[in-house]
């Protein structure tokens, strides 16, 4: 990966200032890139499911599966 120089709003080189200012400048740059890449239309569509949607069916199927395992062991 190449090293990118982060510049402040006033134009000075952030690598010559304090480490905190350099970190803040990097955070600002990442946030602006993320804002450009994110798709606000996809987040607003009603058909999109939340990120952990698969956990509910997995947990619902885990109960009968454990029941079957226990029945096979002790039954």
PyMOL commands that set and color helices and strands:
alter all, ss='L'
color gray80, all
select helices_A, chain A and resi 14-16+19-37+40-44+54-74
alter helices_A, ss='H'
color red, helices_A
deselect
rebuild
show_as cartoon
